[in-house]
Amino acid sequence: MINEYISDIRKLFSYYKSVGEKAFEQLDDNELFWRYNEHSNSIGIIVNHLWGNMKSRWTDFLTSDGEKQWRNRDLEFESVINTREELLNKWNEGWVCLFNALDSINKDNFNTKIYIRNQEHSVIEAINRQLTHYTYHIGQIVYLAKMIKEDKWKSLTIPKGKSSEFNNDKFSRGKHGGHFSEKS
């Protein structure tokens, strides 16, 4: 069960990482740093926050509180990333930290108590807390990218108004997924 959970959660994190990257790919360099107003976050700011959170939460995941003393959370919400290269470096550095921590979990340490801001969590609770946090922010990234690109946005899933076409095509090729068959 432990290996299955870690494998499944790894797939989910990988999927949402790819969703963010597909949004980045549709944007020009300057668009990564666009802000609706001075009180809003740009994609660059969101990535900086995700990086800071990931580095803090996943460094020494099993042995130290996830809120590290060296973390400067307030700075995460400043425009400190200035180039696509910096953005992608921080993005990838955070994800590497996360995946390395996941790879360190095994049956011998799975029942370790994890602390985040001095609150006790099970390994599953700590991981799920981060999964929901990251998907929230990746959703913001996609929403901002979609606003910026307007009618030039390319859907990351099934395009609006294309569900029937997608389903018909899927079934005509015999790819059913789930429990369904052509006889269902």
Backbone as numpy.savetxt, mean C-alpha at the origin, in Angstrom:
# Nx Ny Nz CAx CAy CAz Cx Cy Cz
-1.09 -22.94 8.94 -1.91 -21.74 8.94 -1.05 -20.48 8.94
0.03 -20.47 9.69 0.89 -19.30 9.78 1.49 -18.98 8.40
2.01 -20.00 7.75 2.61 -19.79 6.42 1.59 -19.31 5.42
0.37 -19.84 5.50 -0.69 -19.43 4.58 -1.07 -17.96 4.82
-1.17 -17.59 6.10 -1.51 -16.19 6.41 -0.43 -15.25 5.88
0.83 -15.56 6.16 1.92 -14.69 5.72 1.96 -14.62 4.20
1.77 -15.75 3.54 1.75 -15.76 2.08 0.61 -14.90 1.54
-0.57 -15.04 2.13 -1.73 -14.27 1.69 -1.54 -12.78 1.93
-1.04 -12.43 3.11 -0.87 -11.01 3.43 0.21 -10.40 2.55
1.22 -11.18 2.23 2.29 -10.72 1.33 1.70 -10.39 -0.05
0.81 -11.26 -0.53 0.15 -11.03 -1.82 -0.68 -9.74 -1.78
-1.40 -9.53 -0.67 -2.21 -8.32 -0.55 -1.35 -7.07 -0.55
-0.28 -7.07 0.25 0.61 -5.91 0.26 1.20 -5.69 -1.14
1.62 -6.76 -1.80 2.20 -6.65 -3.15 1.19 -6.06 -4.13
-0.05 -6.52 -4.02 -1.10 -6.01 -4.90 -1.27 -4.50 -4.72
-1.41 -4.05 -3.47 -1.63 -2.63 -3.23 -0.40 -1.80 -3.57
0.78 -2.35 -3.40 2.00 -1.68 -3.84 1.93 -1.45 -5.35
1.50 -2.47 -6.09 1.40 -2.34 -7.55 0.33 -1.34 -7.96
-0.75 -1.24 -7.19 -1.80 -0.25 -7.49 -1.21 1.16 -7.40
-0.47 1.44 -6.35 0.18 2.74 -6.22 1.12 3.01 -7.37
1.90 2.01 -7.75 2.87 2.18 -8.83 2.19 2.41 -10.18
1.06 1.76 -10.40 0.32 1.99 -11.65 -0.23 3.42 -11.70
-0.58 3.95 -10.55 -1.03 5.35 -10.50 0.16 6.28 -10.80
1.32 6.02 -10.19 2.50 6.85 -10.44 2.83 6.90 -11.93
2.73 5.74 -12.58 3.12 5.63 -13.99 2.30 6.53 -14.90
1.08 6.85 -14.49 0.22 7.69 -15.34 0.50 9.18 -15.17
1.34 9.53 -14.23 1.56 10.94 -13.90 2.90 11.46 -14.39
2.90 12.73 -14.80 4.15 13.42 -15.08 4.84 13.70 -13.75
6.12 14.00 -13.81 6.88 14.26 -12.58 6.23 15.34 -11.73
5.86 16.46 -12.31 5.26 17.56 -11.55 3.93 17.18 -10.92
3.20 16.30 -11.57 1.88 15.90 -11.06 1.99 15.10 -9.75
3.12 14.47 -9.53 3.33 13.72 -8.29 3.35 14.64 -7.07
3.55 15.94 -7.31 3.69 16.89 -6.22 2.58 17.94 -6.19
1.54 17.74 -7.03 0.41 18.65 -7.08 -0.40 18.53 -5.79
-0.85 19.68 -5.29 -1.71 19.74 -4.10 -2.95 20.54 -4.43
-4.08 20.05 -3.99 -5.34 20.75 -4.21 -5.29 22.14 -3.58
-4.74 22.22 -2.36 -4.53 23.50 -1.68 -3.43 23.30 -0.64
-3.10 24.34 0.08 -1.99 24.27 1.04 -2.27 23.34 2.22
-3.51 22.98 2.44 -3.88 22.09 3.54 -3.97 20.64 3.10
-3.75 20.39 1.82 -3.88 19.04 1.26 -2.51 18.40 1.07
-2.52 17.09 0.97 -1.30 16.34 0.71 -1.16 16.07 -0.78
0.05 16.12 -1.25 0.35 15.66 -2.60 0.65 14.17 -2.52
0.76 13.53 -3.66 1.18 12.13 -3.69 2.57 12.00 -3.07
3.44 12.95 -3.34 4.78 12.93 -2.74 4.73 12.95 -1.23
3.86 13.75 -0.67 3.72 13.82 0.80 3.16 12.50 1.33
2.19 11.95 0.65 1.62 10.66 1.10 2.69 9.57 1.06
3.48 9.55 0.01 4.56 8.56 -0.07 5.56 8.77 1.05
5.90 10.01 1.35 6.83 10.29 2.44 6.28 9.78 3.77
4.98 9.98 4.00 4.35 9.48 5.22 4.36 7.95 5.25
4.00 7.32 4.13 4.03 5.85 4.10 5.44 5.34 4.40
6.45 5.96 3.79 7.84 5.57 4.03 8.18 5.67 5.52
7.86 6.80 6.13 8.18 6.98 7.55 7.46 5.97 8.42
6.21 5.73 8.11 5.43 4.75 8.87 6.00 3.35 8.68
6.29 2.98 7.45 6.82 1.64 7.19 8.17 1.42 7.87
9.05 2.41 7.77 10.36 2.27 8.41 10.20 2.13 9.92
9.30 2.89 10.50 9.10 2.84 11.95 8.43 1.53 12.38
7.37 1.16 11.69 6.61 -0.02 12.11 7.34 -1.33 11.86
8.08 -1.42 10.76 8.64 -2.71 10.35 10.10 -2.91 10.72
10.82 -1.87 11.09 12.20 -2.04 11.57 12.12 -2.71 12.94
12.82 -3.81 13.10 12.79 -4.58 14.36 11.35 -4.88 14.79
10.55 -5.29 13.82 9.12 -5.53 14.00 8.81 -6.39 15.23
9.57 -7.43 15.43 9.28 -8.38 16.51 9.92 -8.01 17.84
10.78 -6.99 17.86 11.55 -6.74 19.08 11.46 -5.33 19.64
10.89 -4.38 18.90 10.80 -3.02 19.45 9.47 -2.38 19.08
9.07 -1.39 19.85 7.82 -0.68 19.59 7.83 -0.11 18.17
6.71 -0.22 17.50 6.59 0.25 16.12 6.64 1.76 15.96
6.54 2.49 17.04 6.68 3.95 16.98 8.08 4.27 17.50
9.03 4.37 16.59 10.43 4.56 16.95 10.69 5.99 17.42
11.62 6.13 18.33 11.97 7.46 18.84 12.57 8.34 17.75
13.22 7.75 16.77 13.86 8.52 15.71 12.88 8.97 14.62
11.65 8.48 14.67 10.67 8.87 13.65 10.26 10.33 13.85
10.19 11.07 12.74 9.73 12.45 12.77 8.43 12.53 11.96
7.34 12.12 12.56 6.06 12.01 11.86 5.61 13.35 11.27
5.82 14.43 11.99 5.40 15.73 11.48 6.10 16.08 10.17
7.37 15.74 10.04 8.12 16.01 8.82 7.60 15.18 7.64
6.97 14.05 7.95 6.41 13.21 6.88 5.33 13.95 6.09
4.73 14.96 6.69 3.65 15.69 6.03 4.12 17.03 5.46
5.40 17.12 5.19 5.99 18.28 4.54 6.45 17.88 3.14
6.58 18.84 2.27 7.02 18.59 0.89 8.54 18.45 0.84
9.03 17.30 1.29 10.48 17.09 1.32 10.99 16.26 0.15
10.09 15.57 -0.52 10.47 14.81 -1.72 10.28 15.74 -2.92
11.30 15.84 -3.75 11.24 16.81 -4.85 11.33 16.21 -6.24
11.68 14.93 -6.35 11.81 14.31 -7.67 11.14 12.94 -7.68
10.82 12.47 -8.86 10.27 11.13 -9.03 11.24 10.10 -8.46
12.53 10.30 -8.73 13.54 9.35 -8.25 13.53 9.25 -6.72
13.47 10.39 -6.05 13.39 10.39 -4.59 12.12 9.68 -4.12
11.01 9.98 -4.78 9.73 9.39 -4.42 9.81 7.87 -4.55
10.31 7.38 -5.67 10.39 5.93 -5.88 11.38 5.27 -4.94
12.47 5.96 -4.62 13.44 5.40 -3.67 12.83 5.22 -2.29
12.12 6.24 -1.82 11.48 6.13 -0.51 10.37 5.08 -0.54
9.58 5.08 -1.58 8.51 4.10 -1.75 9.09 2.69 -1.64
10.11 2.42 -2.42 10.69 1.08 -2.44 11.41 0.74 -1.14
12.07 1.70 -0.53 12.75 1.46 0.74 11.76 1.04 1.83
10.62 1.71 1.87 9.59 1.34 2.84 9.07 -0.06 2.61
8.79 -0.39 1.35 8.26 -1.72 1.04 9.28 -2.82 1.31
10.55 -2.57 1.03 11.59 -3.56 1.33 11.61 -3.84 2.83
11.53 -2.80 3.63 11.52 -2.95 5.08 10.33 -3.82 5.51
9.16 -3.55 4.95 7.96 -4.31 5.25 8.12 -5.78 4.87
8.53 -6.05 3.64 8.64 -7.43 3.18 9.73 -8.20 3.93
10.82 -7.54 4.29 11.85 -8.20 5.10 11.29 -8.60 6.45
10.49 -7.74 7.06 9.88 -8.05 8.35 8.92 -9.23 8.21
8.10 -9.22 7.16 7.18 -10.35 6.95 7.95 -11.66 6.80
9.08 -11.58 6.10 9.90 -12.78 5.88 10.52 -13.30 7.17
10.59 -12.47 8.20 11.19 -12.89 9.46 10.20 -13.61 10.38
8.93 -13.60 10.02 7.90 -14.21 10.86 7.84 -15.71 10.56
7.80 -16.51 11.63 7.71 -17.97 11.49 6.94 -18.53 12.68
6.81 -19.85 12.71 6.01 -20.49 13.76 6.61 -20.26 15.15
7.92 -20.05 15.22 8.57 -19.85 16.52 8.35 -18.46 17.10
8.08 -17.47 16.26 7.91 -16.11 16.79 6.51 -15.54 16.50
5.63 -16.33 15.93 4.31 -15.86 15.53 3.46 -15.37 16.71
3.71 -15.89 17.89 2.93 -15.48 19.07 3.58 -14.35 19.85
4.61 -13.74 19.28 5.25 -12.59 19.90 4.25 -11.44 20.00
4.29 -10.75 21.11 3.44 -9.57 21.27 4.15 -8.39 20.61
3.41 -7.68 19.78 3.92 -6.53 19.04 3.37 -5.28 19.71
4.23 -4.28 19.87 3.80 -3.02 20.48 3.88 -1.91 19.45
2.81 -1.13 19.40 2.76 0.08 18.58 2.23 1.18 19.48
3.05 2.18 19.70 2.71 3.27 20.63 2.32 2.73 22.00
3.07 1.73 22.41 2.92 1.10 23.72 1.64 0.28 23.86
0.90 0.07 22.78 -0.29 -0.78 22.80 0.08 -2.16 22.30
-0.35 -3.18 23.02 -0.04 -4.56 22.67 -0.94 -5.05 21.53
-0.32 -5.75 20.57 -1.03 -6.35 19.45 -0.51 -7.77 19.23
-1.35 -8.62 18.69 -0.86 -9.89 18.17 -0.16 -9.58 16.85
0.60 -10.51 16.33 1.25 -10.32 15.03 0.18 -10.02 13.97
-0.90 -10.78 13.99 -1.98 -10.59 13.01 -2.59 -9.19 13.15
-2.86 -8.76 14.37 -3.43 -7.43 14.57 -2.49 -6.34 14.07
-1.21 -6.47 14.37 -0.24 -5.46 13.94 -0.14 -5.40 12.42
-0.11 -6.57 11.78 -0.04 -6.61 10.31 -1.31 -6.04 9.70
-2.46 -6.46 10.20 -3.73 -5.97 9.66 -3.89 -4.47 9.86
-3.40 -3.97 10.98 -3.44 -2.52 11.23 -2.69 -1.78 10.12
-1.52 -2.29 9.75 -0.72 -1.63 8.73 -1.33 -1.82 7.34
-1.87 -2.99 7.06 -2.51 -3.22 5.76 -3.63 -2.23 5.54
-4.48 -2.04 6.53 -5.60 -1.10 6.36 -5.09 0.33 6.25
-4.07 0.68 7.00 -3.50 2.03 6.93 -2.94 2.30 5.54
-2.19 1.35 5.00 -1.56 1.56 3.70 -2.58 1.58 2.57
-3.60 0.74 2.65 -4.61 0.76 1.58 -5.41 2.06 1.61
-5.61 2.61 2.78 -6.27 3.92 2.90 -5.48 4.97 2.13
-4.17 5.01 2.36 -3.35 6.02 1.70 -3.14 5.72 0.22
-3.07 4.48 -0.15 -2.94 4.16 -1.58 -4.22 4.54 -2.30
-5.36 4.39 -1.65 -6.61 4.89 -2.22 -6.57 6.39 -2.43
-5.96 7.13 -1.50 -5.79 8.57 -1.68 -4.90 8.87 -2.89
-3.84 8.10 -3.03 -2.93 8.28 -4.17 -3.69 8.10 -5.48
-4.46 7.03 -5.56 -5.23 6.75 -6.78 -6.25 7.86 -7.02
-6.93 8.30 -5.98 -7.94 9.35 -6.13 -7.30 10.64 -6.64
-6.16 11.02 -6.06 -5.47 12.22 -6.53 -5.03 12.07 -7.98
-4.45 10.92 -8.31 -3.99 10.70 -9.69 -5.16 10.78 -10.66
-6.28 10.21 -10.27 -7.47 10.23 -11.13 -7.98 11.67 -11.31
-7.97 12.46 -10.26 -8.37 13.87 -10.35 -7.43 14.63 -11.28
-6.15 14.39 -11.13 -5.16 15.10 -11.94 -5.30 14.75 -13.42
-5.47 13.49 -13.73 -5.50 13.05 -15.12 -6.87 13.27 -15.78
-7.90 13.42 -14.99 -9.26 13.62 -15.49 -9.60 12.60 -16.57
-9.94 13.03 -17.79 -10.38 12.10 -18.83 -9.23 11.30 -19.45
-8.01 11.59 -19.06 -6.84 10.82 -19.55 -6.51 9.65 -18.63
-7.23 9.53 -17.52 -6.99 8.46 -16.55 -7.32 7.10 -17.17
-6.44 6.15 -16.99 -6.66 4.77 -17.43 -6.99 3.94 -16.20
-8.17 3.35 -16.20 -8.64 2.59 -15.05 -7.63 1.51 -14.66
-7.49 1.30 -13.36 -6.58 0.28 -12.85 -7.27 -1.06 -12.70
-8.58 -1.07 -12.82 -9.35 -2.32 -12.74 -10.30 -2.36 -13.93
-11.51 -2.72 -13.72 -12.50 -2.76 -14.79 -13.00 -1.33 -15.01
-12.85 -0.78 -16.22 -13.28 0.60 -16.46 -14.79 0.78 -16.24
-15.16 1.97 -15.82 -16.56 2.32 -15.61 -17.35 2.02 -16.87
-18.48 1.35 -16.69 -19.35 1.02 -17.81 -18.92 -0.22 -18.59
-17.87 -0.91 -18.13 -17.35 -2.06 -18.85 -17.50 -3.37 -18.07
-18.28 -3.38 -17.01 -18.42 -4.60 -16.19 -19.03 -5.75 -16.96
-20.11 -5.48 -17.69 -20.76 -6.55 -18.46 -19.82 -7.11 -19.51
-19.13 -6.21 -20.20 -18.17 -6.64 -21.22 -17.07 -7.51 -20.60
-16.57 -7.08 -19.45 -15.53 -7.85 -18.76 -16.05 -9.23 -18.37
-17.25 -9.27 -17.77 -17.81 -10.55 -17.34 -18.11 -11.46 -18.52
-18.66 -10.92 -19.59 -18.95 -11.73 -20.77 -17.67 -12.31 -21.37
-16.65 -11.47 -21.45 -15.36 -11.91 -21.99 -14.74 -12.98 -21.10
-14.81 -12.77 -19.81 -14.24 -13.72 -18.83 -14.92 -15.08 -18.97
-16.25 -15.10 -19.03 -16.97 -16.36 -19.11 -16.81 -17.03 -20.47
-16.71 -16.23 -21.53 -16.56 -16.83 -22.86 -15.20 -17.51 -23.01
-14.22 -17.09 -22.22 -12.90 -17.73 -22.27 -12.79 -18.86 -21.27
-13.83 -19.10 -20.47 -13.82 -20.19 -19.52 -13.07 -19.90 -18.23
-12.84 -18.65 -17.93 -12.17 -18.28 -16.68 -13.24 -17.83 -15.71
-13.55 -18.68 -14.76 -14.71 -18.42 -13.91 -14.36 -17.90 -12.54
-13.26 -18.27 -11.99 -12.93 -17.82 -10.64 -13.96 -18.27 -9.64
-13.64 -18.28 -8.41 -14.57 -18.63 -7.35 -15.18 -20.00 -7.54
-16.46 -20.15 -7.19 -17.15 -21.42 -7.22 -18.03 -21.59 -8.44
-18.07 -20.61 -9.29 -19.03 -20.62 -10.37 -18.53 -21.40 -11.58
-19.47 -21.98 -12.28 -19.18 -22.63 -13.54 -20.21 -22.17 -14.55
-20.06 -22.56 -15.79 -21.02 -22.13 -16.82 -22.42 -22.62 -16.50
-22.54 -23.68 -15.73 -23.85 -24.23 -15.39 -24.49 -23.53 -14.20
-23.75 -22.68 -13.50 -24.29 -22.00 -12.30 -25.32 -20.99 -12.69
